[in-house]
Amino acid sequence: MRILRRALYLVVLLALLAGAVVLYYIAKPNLPPFSPPSQVHYLGQWDEKARQTYYYTPQGTQVKGLRYDWFTALELPFSTDKFATPDYLARFGFLTDPQQQASALNPGNLPVGFARHQDVESGAQFLDITCSACHTGELRYQGQAIRIDGGAALHSLASTVPTLKGGSFGQALGMSMAFTYYNPIKFKRFAKTVLGDNYDQGKKQLRTDFKVVLDRLLGTAMNDWDRGLYPTEEGFGRTDAFGRIANSVFGDAIDASNYRVANAPVSYPQVWDIWKFDWVQWNGSAMQPMARNIGEALGVGATLHLFDENGGQLSEAERYPSSVRLRDLYTLEETLKQLKPPVWPEAVLGKVDVGLASQGRALFSENCAYCHAPDPKPRDERLAAARDPEWRMRIVPTRIIGTDPTTADNIADHRFDISKLGWKKEELAKLDVKLFGASLDEVDFASISSAKGLAYITAYVENRAYQDAGIQPRERWRMDGYGLAIGVQEKRGYKARPLNGIWATPPFLHNGSVPNLFQLLSPVVERDKQFWVGNFEYDPKRAGFLTGKFDGGFLFDTRITGNSNRGHEFRDGCRVDGVIGRALAPEERWALIEYLKVMGDPALEGQLKPVEAKAWTPGPSCQI
């Protein structure tokens, strides 16, 4: 009996030790070191006022109810240093400027995208992660930083699944909160910072409120881990945006049976010129700007109430209140219309070879322009007659482009049971929703696709938000975006967008599986199967980030589901299985890259010399 008891003690001790080791590494994440740049260069994409508006205008999201002043008062788990210091948050890949200071828009002196909003009813000020957090990029070269406004972020934000291999913001935040709550000395310092003179009378309530948010964070992590929802690690610069939105809306807000495995992380797309696109999202599934932005806000943490506290039905008048901020979303959308694509900064990254770029322009015309050149629509063909220009976005089927299809397939194949909502089709028919390629008669509420389900939920949330804000129809017409309906289409393909400023958006393809433009123009066998992500250092020759191993980096493995680097390939032989063009000699790839540095910059394009373009050739006719 004594031996059995000792063995039991030993097992418990080992389990506690293992748990302590896991907690230590989660609380002290493996992150890259951060060195501030000597200077941050901005590329004249817009003025400073527009930049600050974009960086810090909230959209209505919440981090599980985390208050802004709580966030700025949190300490690191094993230190009294603050969690929200710019240099620490920069280690997750968030963007700061050594010259930035606290301001009215950014009182906590936080990185780009960390905004604040005040709840109308409670008056509480919440931490709000806004659009710019994921749609602002930066490149580093020789100690200097180049800010790419509207570019792709390279941060590690989204992962809620505990891992020892690389830290994400969500994990680290949860651990700092847990250490603060369960360490009375830490909590006392935290409470005094938050409450100031109100410490004595407010500490008990603060502890209660803080625990609610902590439980939500840890509960989400446990749910995602236990259900295995995100088996493909997102790492730096990627998240499964559609999968997370679907799990938030259909799983969290409606029924746990609706959680789906989200194994298709995508890079954050650049957002300059998107107001000109007829269809947006990687798969071209969304049409109305406001609905798209509401859907994104819901995925990032905007609140949504569909049922009462016990899961019961609410009356129509009580349904669909949310924390989305329509006027702020409209401000962000309008501000982005001022954003220009970045132009190659010769003073920092080196002079463009004009002769080579001239050859590249001819090669672009031969090999790339059919899909990637802007295609303005005549007014009578536009989705929105008042939008000028409106660009036609080609959605290239995955069977042709050959790139990893997991994202497109998940969106097309995942189905959700929303019958608990008790919808009637005659009521849905009154909403301003258009299903392209389908009809409402075909919709099955027990098995609805994510695009259709989100379209109708968004329509109700949008209607409720407009009603609560007292916004009248004429103003709504403008705020929705040219009076567009909430249109959705479901295609197994990816959008081929114009390539102005593409040099500033590595890594490439929708899933970030190709590290630089040279490899993107190369046969698949010449592309890296594994490479390290999270290093901002830029390679101006290949137009991509450096990908060697470094402390705290994330190893991107193209053999994992959702990570394939196949397709969009230039190779001799049959034009099948993702081969879209002839093989390009290395000197042709260099010429194309040189032109892509120039593309969209009138000053540099004006220096190019005329070079006759060859005609595109279809390649040999092959039968499979």
NORRAUR-V786747 format. One record per residue. N is the residue number from 1. NEAR is the number of other C-alpha atoms within 8 Angstrom. D_LAST is the distance of its C-alpha to the last C-alpha in Angstrom with 1 decimal. Layout:
n:N near:NEAR d_last:D_LAST
n:N near:NEAR d_last:D_LAST
This chain:
n:1 near:4 d_last:71.1
n:2 near:5 d_last:71.8
n:3 near:6 d_last:68.8
n:4 near:7 d_last:66.5
n:5 near:8 d_last:67.8
n:6 near:8 d_last:67.3
n:7 near:8 d_last:63.8
n:8 near:8 d_last:63.1
n:9 near:8 d_last:64.7
n:10 near:8 d_last:62.5
n:11 near:8 d_last:59.3
n:12 near:8 d_last:60.4
n:13 near:8 d_last:61.3
n:14 near:8 d_last:58.0
n:15 near:8 d_last:56.2
n:16 near:8 d_last:58.4
n:17 near:8 d_last:57.7
n:18 near:8 d_last:54.0
n:19 near:8 d_last:54.2
n:20 near:8 d_last:56.4
n:21 near:8 d_last:53.9
n:22 near:9 d_last:51.1
n:23 near:8 d_last:53.3
n:24 near:8 d_last:54.4
n:25 near:10 d_last:51.0
n:26 near:14 d_last:49.9
n:27 near:11 d_last:53.2
n:28 near:9 d_last:52.9
n:29 near:11 d_last:49.2
n:30 near:11 d_last:47.5
n:31 near:11 d_last:47.3
n:32 near:11 d_last:47.2
n:33 near:7 d_last:50.6
n:34 near:8 d_last:51.5
n:35 near:4 d_last:53.3
n:36 near:7 d_last:54.3
n:37 near:10 d_last:53.3
n:38 near:7 d_last:56.0
n:39 near:8 d_last:55.0
n:40 near:10 d_last:52.5
n:41 near:8 d_last:51.3
n:42 near:8 d_last:50.4
n:43 near:10 d_last:48.5
n:44 near:6 d_last:50.3
n:45 near:11 d_last:47.6
n:46 near:9 d_last:50.5
n:47 near:7 d_last:54.1
n:48 near:6 d_last:55.7
n:49 near:6 d_last:56.6
n:50 near:10 d_last:53.1
n:51 near:10 d_last:51.9
n:52 near:9 d_last:54.4
n:53 near:10 d_last:53.7
n:54 near:12 d_last:50.0
n:55 near:14 d_last:50.8
n:56 near:15 d_last:53.3
n:57 near:12 d_last:53.1
n:58 near:14 d_last:52.4
n:59 near:14 d_last:50.0
n:60 near:11 d_last:51.5
n:61 near:17 d_last:49.7
n:62 near:14 d_last:51.5
n:63 near:10 d_last:50.9
n:64 near:8 d_last:51.9
n:65 near:8 d_last:55.2
n:66 near:11 d_last:56.1
n:67 near:10 d_last:59.0
n:68 near:10 d_last:59.0
n:69 near:8 d_last:62.3
n:70 near:10 d_last:61.2
n:71 near:11 d_last:58.2
n:72 near:10 d_last:60.3
n:73 near:12 d_last:62.9
n:74 near:13 d_last:60.6
n:75 near:13 d_last:61.1
n:76 near:10 d_last:58.7
n:77 near:11 d_last:58.9
n:78 near:4 d_last:60.8
n:79 near:6 d_last:62.6
n:80 near:7 d_last:64.8
n:81 near:6 d_last:62.5
n:82 near:10 d_last:60.9
n:83 near:14 d_last:57.3
n:84 near:11 d_last:56.8
n:85 near:8 d_last:57.9
n:86 near:10 d_last:55.6
n:87 near:9 d_last:55.2
n:88 near:10 d_last:54.1
n:89 near:12 d_last:51.7
n:90 near:12 d_last:50.2
n:91 near:11 d_last:49.1
n:92 near:14 d_last:46.6
n:93 near:12 d_last:45.3
n:94 near:13 d_last:47.4
n:95 near:9 d_last:48.7
n:96 near:11 d_last:52.4
n:97 near:7 d_last:54.5
n:98 near:7 d_last:57.5
n:99 near:4 d_last:59.5
n:100 near:7 d_last:58.7
n:101 near:5 d_last:61.6
n:102 near:9 d_last:62.2
n:103 near:8 d_last:62.5
n:104 near:5 d_last:63.1
n:105 near:8 d_last:59.3
n:106 near:12 d_last:58.7
n:107 near:8 d_last:61.9
n:108 near:7 d_last:60.4
n:109 near:10 d_last:59.1
n:110 near:12 d_last:55.7
n:111 near:11 d_last:52.3
n:112 near:12 d_last:50.2
n:113 near:12 d_last:49.2
n:114 near:14 d_last:51.9
n:115 near:14 d_last:53.8
n:116 near:13 d_last:56.5
n:117 near:10 d_last:57.2
n:118 near:8 d_last:60.2
n:119 near:10 d_last:59.9
n:120 near:5 d_last:61.8
n:121 near:4 d_last:63.5
n:122 near:5 d_last:64.3
n:123 near:7 d_last:64.7
n:124 near:7 d_last:62.7
n:125 near:11 d_last:60.7
n:126 near:14 d_last:57.3
n:127 near:16 d_last:54.9
n:128 near:14 d_last:52.1
n:129 near:14 d_last:48.7
n:130 near:14 d_last:47.8
n:131 near:10 d_last:44.7
n:132 near:12 d_last:45.7
n:133 near:13 d_last:45.4
n:134 near:11 d_last:41.6
n:135 near:15 d_last:41.2
n:136 near:15 d_last:43.3
n:137 near:15 d_last:42.2
n:138 near:12 d_last:44.0
n:139 near:13 d_last:43.3
n:140 near:12 d_last:45.7
n:141 near:12 d_last:46.5
n:142 near:4 d_last:49.6
n:143 near:8 d_last:51.5
n:144 near:12 d_last:51.0
n:145 near:13 d_last:48.9
n:146 near:12 d_last:47.1
n:147 near:12 d_last:46.8
n:148 near:14 d_last:43.7
n:149 near:11 d_last:44.9
n:150 near:12 d_last:42.2
n:151 near:16 d_last:39.8
n:152 near:16 d_last:38.0
n:153 near:14 d_last:40.3
n:154 near:13 d_last:40.0
n:155 near:12 d_last:42.2
n:156 near:15 d_last:41.9
n:157 near:9 d_last:43.1
n:158 near:9 d_last:41.3
n:159 near:14 d_last:40.9
n:160 near:11 d_last:43.3
n:161 near:10 d_last:42.2
n:162 near:9 d_last:44.6
n:163 near:7 d_last:43.3
n:164 near:10 d_last:45.1
n:165 near:6 d_last:42.5
n:166 near:12 d_last:43.0
n:167 near:15 d_last:45.3
n:168 near:14 d_last:44.6
n:169 near:11 d_last:47.1
n:170 near:10 d_last:47.1
n:171 near:14 d_last:47.9
n:172 near:13 d_last:50.6
n:173 near:9 d_last:52.2
n:174 near:11 d_last:52.5
n:175 near:11 d_last:54.1
n:176 near:14 d_last:56.6
n:177 near:10 d_last:57.6
n:178 near:9 d_last:57.9
n:179 near:10 d_last:60.1
n:180 near:14 d_last:62.2
n:181 near:12 d_last:62.7
n:182 near:7 d_last:63.6
n:183 near:8 d_last:65.6
n:184 near:8 d_last:68.9
n:185 near:6 d_last:69.9
n:186 near:11 d_last:66.7
n:187 near:11 d_last:66.9
n:188 near:8 d_last:70.4
n:189 near:8 d_last:69.5
n:190 near:13 d_last:66.6
n:191 near:12 d_last:68.7
n:192 near:10 d_last:71.5
n:193 near:8 d_last:69.1
n:194 near:9 d_last:67.6
n:195 near:10 d_last:70.9
n:196 near:8 d_last:73.5
n:197 near:6 d_last:76.9
n:198 near:8 d_last:75.5
n:199 near:10 d_last:74.5
n:200 near:6 d_last:77.1
n:201 near:6 d_last:76.6
n:202 near:9 d_last:72.8
n:203 near:11 d_last:71.5
n:204 near:7 d_last:71.2
n:205 near:7 d_last:69.2
n:206 near:9 d_last:67.0
n:207 near:9 d_last:66.3
n:208 near:8 d_last:65.3
n:209 near:8 d_last:63.1
n:210 near:9 d_last:61.4
n:211 near:9 d_last:60.7
n:212 near:8 d_last:58.9
n:213 near:11 d_last:56.4
n:214 near:11 d_last:56.0
n:215 near:8 d_last:55.2
n:216 near:9 d_last:52.6
n:217 near:10 d_last:50.9
n:218 near:9 d_last:51.1
n:219 near:8 d_last:50.1
n:220 near:9 d_last:46.9
n:221 near:11 d_last:46.1
n:222 near:9 d_last:46.8
n:223 near:8 d_last:44.8
n:224 near:12 d_last:41.7
n:225 near:12 d_last:42.2
n:226 near:7 d_last:43.0
n:227 near:6 d_last:40.1
n:228 near:8 d_last:37.6
n:229 near:12 d_last:36.5
n:230 near:11 d_last:35.4
n:231 near:8 d_last:33.7
n:232 near:11 d_last:32.0
n:233 near:7 d_last:34.9
n:234 near:12 d_last:35.2
n:235 near:13 d_last:37.3
n:236 near:12 d_last:38.4
n:237 near:14 d_last:37.1
n:238 near:15 d_last:34.9
n:239 near:13 d_last:35.3
n:240 near:12 d_last:33.3
n:241 near:9 d_last:35.1
n:242 near:7 d_last:33.6
n:243 near:13 d_last:33.9
n:244 near:10 d_last:37.5
n:245 near:13 d_last:38.4
n:246 near:13 d_last:37.0
n:247 near:12 d_last:38.9
n:248 near:11 d_last:42.0
n:249 near:12 d_last:42.1
n:250 near:15 d_last:40.7
n:251 near:13 d_last:41.8
n:252 near:9 d_last:45.0
n:253 near:10 d_last:46.3
n:254 near:12 d_last:45.3
n:255 near:11 d_last:44.5
n:256 near:8 d_last:43.5
n:257 near:6 d_last:40.9
n:258 near:11 d_last:38.9
n:259 near:11 d_last:38.2
n:260 near:8 d_last:34.5
n:261 near:9 d_last:32.9
n:262 near:13 d_last:32.3
n:263 near:14 d_last:29.9
n:264 near:15 d_last:28.5
n:265 near:16 d_last:31.0
n:266 near:12 d_last:30.7
n:267 near:13 d_last:32.6
n:268 near:12 d_last:35.4
n:269 near:9 d_last:34.3
n:270 near:10 d_last:36.7
n:271 near:9 d_last:38.8
n:272 near:12 d_last:40.1
n:273 near:10 d_last:39.2
n:274 near:7 d_last:37.7
n:275 near:9 d_last:40.4
n:276 near:10 d_last:38.7
n:277 near:11 d_last:35.3
n:278 near:11 d_last:34.6
n:279 near:10 d_last:32.7
n:280 near:12 d_last:33.3
n:281 near:8 d_last:32.1
n:282 near:9 d_last:28.9
n:283 near:13 d_last:26.8
n:284 near:14 d_last:29.1
n:285 near:13 d_last:30.6
n:286 near:12 d_last:34.2
n:287 near:14 d_last:36.3
n:288 near:12 d_last:40.0
n:289 near:10 d_last:41.5
n:290 near:12 d_last:44.3
n:291 near:13 d_last:42.1
n:292 near:10 d_last:39.6
n:293 near:9 d_last:42.6
n:294 near:11 d_last:44.2
n:295 near:11 d_last:41.1
n:296 near:9 d_last:40.9
n:297 near:13 d_last:44.7
n:298 near:15 d_last:44.3
n:299 near:13 d_last:41.7
n:300 near:10 d_last:44.0
n:301 near:10 d_last:46.9
n:302 near:13 d_last:48.6
n:303 near:10 d_last:50.6
n:304 near:10 d_last:49.6
n:305 near:10 d_last:51.9
n:306 near:12 d_last:50.5
n:307 near:10 d_last:52.9
n:308 near:9 d_last:56.4
n:309 near:5 d_last:57.4
n:310 near:5 d_last:57.0
n:311 near:6 d_last:53.6
n:312 near:7 d_last:55.2
n:313 near:8 d_last:54.6
n:314 near:10 d_last:56.1
n:315 near:6 d_last:57.5
n:316 near:5 d_last:55.5
n:317 near:5 d_last:58.0
n:318 near:7 d_last:57.5
n:319 near:10 d_last:53.7
n:320 near:10 d_last:51.3
n:321 near:11 d_last:53.7
n:322 near:10 d_last:51.9
n:323 near:10 d_last:52.8
n:324 near:13 d_last:50.5
n:325 near:10 d_last:52.5
n:326 near:10 d_last:51.5
n:327 near:7 d_last:53.8
n:328 near:10 d_last:52.7
n:329 near:12 d_last:49.0
n:330 near:10 d_last:49.8
n:331 near:8 d_last:51.6
n:332 near:11 d_last:48.7
n:333 near:10 d_last:46.3
n:334 near:8 d_last:48.8
n:335 near:11 d_last:49.5
n:336 near:11 d_last:45.8
n:337 near:9 d_last:45.9
n:338 near:9 d_last:48.1
n:339 near:12 d_last:45.7
n:340 near:8 d_last:44.3
n:341 near:10 d_last:41.4
n:342 near:12 d_last:42.7
n:343 near:10 d_last:43.4
n:344 near:9 d_last:43.0
n:345 near:8 d_last:46.5
n:346 near:8 d_last:47.2
n:347 near:6 d_last:50.5
n:348 near:7 d_last:48.9
n:349 near:9 d_last:45.4
n:350 near:8 d_last:46.2
n:351 near:6 d_last:46.0
n:352 near:9 d_last:42.8
n:353 near:7 d_last:42.0
n:354 near:10 d_last:42.2
n:355 near:8 d_last:40.9
n:356 near:11 d_last:37.8
n:357 near:17 d_last:37.4
n:358 near:14 d_last:37.7
n:359 near:12 d_last:34.7
n:360 near:16 d_last:32.9
n:361 near:11 d_last:33.6
n:362 near:12 d_last:31.9
n:363 near:14 d_last:28.9
n:364 near:10 d_last:28.9
n:365 near:10 d_last:29.1
n:366 near:11 d_last:26.1
n:367 near:9 d_last:23.7
n:368 near:10 d_last:25.2
n:369 near:9 d_last:27.4
n:370 near:7 d_last:25.0
n:371 near:8 d_last:24.6
n:372 near:10 d_last:27.7
n:373 near:10 d_last:30.5
n:374 near:8 d_last:33.0
n:375 near:7 d_last:32.6
n:376 near:8 d_last:36.0
n:377 near:11 d_last:36.1
n:378 near:6 d_last:38.8
n:379 near:7 d_last:41.4
n:380 near:6 d_last:40.5
n:381 near:7 d_last:36.9
n:382 near:11 d_last:38.0
n:383 near:6 d_last:38.0
n:384 near:9 d_last:41.5
n:385 near:10 d_last:43.3
n:386 near:6 d_last:45.8
n:387 near:9 d_last:43.4
n:388 near:6 d_last:43.3
n:389 near:7 d_last:40.9
n:390 near:12 d_last:38.1
n:391 near:11 d_last:34.7
n:392 near:11 d_last:31.5
n:393 near:12 d_last:29.2
n:394 near:8 d_last:25.5
n:395 near:11 d_last:23.7
n:396 near:10 d_last:20.2
n:397 near:10 d_last:17.9
n:398 near:13 d_last:17.0
n:399 near:7 d_last:13.3
n:400 near:11 d_last:13.8
n:401 near:14 d_last:16.6
n:402 near:13 d_last:15.3
n:403 near:12 d_last:18.9
n:404 near:13 d_last:20.5
n:405 near:11 d_last:20.2
n:406 near:10 d_last:23.2
n:407 near:12 d_last:25.7
n:408 near:13 d_last:23.9
n:409 near:9 d_last:23.0
n:410 near:10 d_last:26.6
n:411 near:13 d_last:28.0
n:412 near:11 d_last:25.9
n:413 near:7 d_last:26.3
n:414 near:9 d_last:29.8
n:415 near:8 d_last:32.5
n:416 near:12 d_last:36.3
n:417 near:13 d_last:39.3
n:418 near:13 d_last:41.8
n:419 near:8 d_last:43.8
n:420 near:6 d_last:46.8
n:421 near:8 d_last:47.2
n:422 near:6 d_last:48.2
n:423 near:8 d_last:46.7
n:424 near:6 d_last:47.0
n:425 near:8 d_last:44.5
n:426 near:6 d_last:47.3
n:427 near:8 d_last:48.4
n:428 near:9 d_last:44.9
n:429 near:9 d_last:44.7
n:430 near:6 d_last:47.7
n:431 near:9 d_last:45.9
n:432 near:8 d_last:44.5
n:433 near:11 d_last:40.8
n:434 near:8 d_last:37.9
n:435 near:11 d_last:34.7
n:436 near:9 d_last:31.9
n:437 near:6 d_last:29.3
n:438 near:6 d_last:31.5
n:439 near:8 d_last:35.0
n:440 near:8 d_last:37.9
n:441 near:5 d_last:38.0
n:442 near:6 d_last:34.7
n:443 near:8 d_last:36.1
n:444 near:6 d_last:37.0
n:445 near:10 d_last:39.6
n:446 near:8 d_last:38.8
n:447 near:10 d_last:35.2
n:448 near:13 d_last:34.9
n:449 near:12 d_last:32.3
n:450 near:12 d_last:33.6
n:451 near:11 d_last:33.3
n:452 near:10 d_last:35.2
n:453 near:9 d_last:37.7
n:454 near:11 d_last:38.5
n:455 near:13 d_last:38.8
n:456 near:11 d_last:41.5
n:457 near:8 d_last:43.3
n:458 near:11 d_last:43.4
n:459 near:13 d_last:44.8
n:460 near:10 d_last:47.6
n:461 near:11 d_last:48.3
n:462 near:10 d_last:48.3
n:463 near:8 d_last:50.7
n:464 near:10 d_last:53.0
n:465 near:13 d_last:53.0
n:466 near:12 d_last:53.9
n:467 near:8 d_last:56.6
n:468 near:7 d_last:58.1
n:469 near:6 d_last:58.1
n:470 near:6 d_last:59.8
n:471 near:9 d_last:57.3
n:472 near:7 d_last:57.7
n:473 near:6 d_last:55.0
n:474 near:6 d_last:55.3
n:475 near:8 d_last:55.0
n:476 near:11 d_last:52.1
n:477 near:11 d_last:50.2
n:478 near:9 d_last:50.4
n:479 near:11 d_last:49.7
n:480 near:12 d_last:46.6
n:481 near:10 d_last:45.2
n:482 near:11 d_last:45.8
n:483 near:10 d_last:46.4
n:484 near:12 d_last:42.7
n:485 near:9 d_last:41.9
n:486 near:13 d_last:40.2
n:487 near:13 d_last:36.7
n:488 near:13 d_last:33.6
n:489 near:11 d_last:29.9
n:490 near:11 d_last:27.2
n:491 near:11 d_last:23.8
n:492 near:11 d_last:21.1
n:493 near:12 d_last:21.2
n:494 near:13 d_last:23.6
n:495 near:13 d_last:26.1
n:496 near:10 d_last:25.9
n:497 near:10 d_last:29.6
n:498 near:7 d_last:31.7
n:499 near:9 d_last:32.3
n:500 near:9 d_last:36.1
n:501 near:14 d_last:37.5
n:502 near:9 d_last:34.1
n:503 near:11 d_last:35.6
n:504 near:12 d_last:38.0
n:505 near:12 d_last:35.6
n:506 near:14 d_last:34.0
n:507 near:12 d_last:32.1
n:508 near:13 d_last:29.0
n:509 near:10 d_last:26.1
n:510 near:10 d_last:27.2
n:511 near:13 d_last:27.8
n:512 near:14 d_last:29.6
n:513 near:13 d_last:27.2
n:514 near:13 d_last:27.4
n:515 near:14 d_last:31.0
n:516 near:13 d_last:31.3
n:517 near:14 d_last:29.9
n:518 near:11 d_last:29.3
n:519 near:12 d_last:26.9
n:520 near:13 d_last:25.2
n:521 near:10 d_last:24.5
n:522 near:14 d_last:23.4
n:523 near:12 d_last:20.1
n:524 near:9 d_last:19.9
n:525 near:4 d_last:21.1
n:526 near:7 d_last:24.3
n:527 near:11 d_last:25.1
n:528 near:7 d_last:27.7
n:529 near:8 d_last:26.7
n:530 near:8 d_last:30.2
n:531 near:12 d_last:32.9
n:532 near:13 d_last:36.3
n:533 near:11 d_last:36.9
n:534 near:12 d_last:40.2
n:535 near:10 d_last:41.7
n:536 near:10 d_last:42.6
n:537 near:9 d_last:43.0
n:538 near:11 d_last:40.9
n:539 near:10 d_last:39.3
n:540 near:8 d_last:39.9
n:541 near:4 d_last:37.9
n:542 near:10 d_last:34.5
n:543 near:14 d_last:35.4
n:544 near:15 d_last:35.2
n:545 near:14 d_last:37.4
n:546 near:9 d_last:38.4
n:547 near:9 d_last:36.6
n:548 near:6 d_last:38.7
n:549 near:7 d_last:40.4
n:550 near:8 d_last:43.6
n:551 near:8 d_last:46.0
n:552 near:9 d_last:45.0
n:553 near:13 d_last:41.4
n:554 near:11 d_last:38.3
n:555 near:8 d_last:35.5
n:556 near:11 d_last:32.2
n:557 near:9 d_last:29.5
n:558 near:11 d_last:25.9
n:559 near:7 d_last:24.9
n:560 near:8 d_last:26.8
n:561 near:10 d_last:25.3
n:562 near:13 d_last:25.5
n:563 near:15 d_last:25.9
n:564 near:11 d_last:22.5
n:565 near:13 d_last:22.4
n:566 near:10 d_last:18.7
n:567 near:12 d_last:17.2
n:568 near:11 d_last:19.0
n:569 near:14 d_last:18.0
n:570 near:13 d_last:18.8
n:571 near:12 d_last:17.0
n:572 near:8 d_last:16.0
n:573 near:7 d_last:12.5
n:574 near:9 d_last:9.5
n:575 near:13 d_last:10.8
n:576 near:7 d_last:8.6
n:577 near:9 d_last:10.1
n:578 near:14 d_last:13.6
n:579 near:15 d_last:13.7
n:580 near:12 d_last:15.9
n:581 near:12 d_last:17.6
n:582 near:10 d_last:18.5
n:583 near:9 d_last:20.3
n:584 near:11 d_last:23.9
n:585 near:6 d_last:26.6
n:586 near:6 d_last:29.1
n:587 near:7 d_last:31.7
n:588 near:10 d_last:29.5
n:589 near:12 d_last:28.9
n:590 near:12 d_last:32.7
n:591 near:14 d_last:33.3
n:592 near:14 d_last:31.1
n:593 near:15 d_last:32.9
n:594 near:14 d_last:36.2
n:595 near:14 d_last:35.4
n:596 near:14 d_last:34.4
n:597 near:12 d_last:37.9
n:598 near:13 d_last:39.4
n:599 near:10 d_last:37.3
n:600 near:9 d_last:39.6
n:601 near:9 d_last:42.8
n:602 near:6 d_last:44.7
n:603 near:6 d_last:47.1
n:604 near:8 d_last:44.5
n:605 near:10 d_last:42.1
n:606 near:6 d_last:45.1
n:607 near:7 d_last:45.5
n:608 near:10 d_last:42.0
n:609 near:7 d_last:42.0
n:610 near:5 d_last:39.9
n:611 near:8 d_last:36.8
n:612 near:5 d_last:34.6
n:613 near:8 d_last:31.0
n:614 near:7 d_last:28.1
n:615 near:5 d_last:25.7
n:616 near:6 d_last:22.5
n:617 near:5 d_last:19.6
n:618 near:7 d_last:16.1
n:619 near:10 d_last:14.5
n:620 near:7 d_last:12.3
n:621 near:7 d_last:10.1
n:622 near:6 d_last:6.5
n:623 near:3 d_last:3.8
n:624 near:2 d_last:0.0
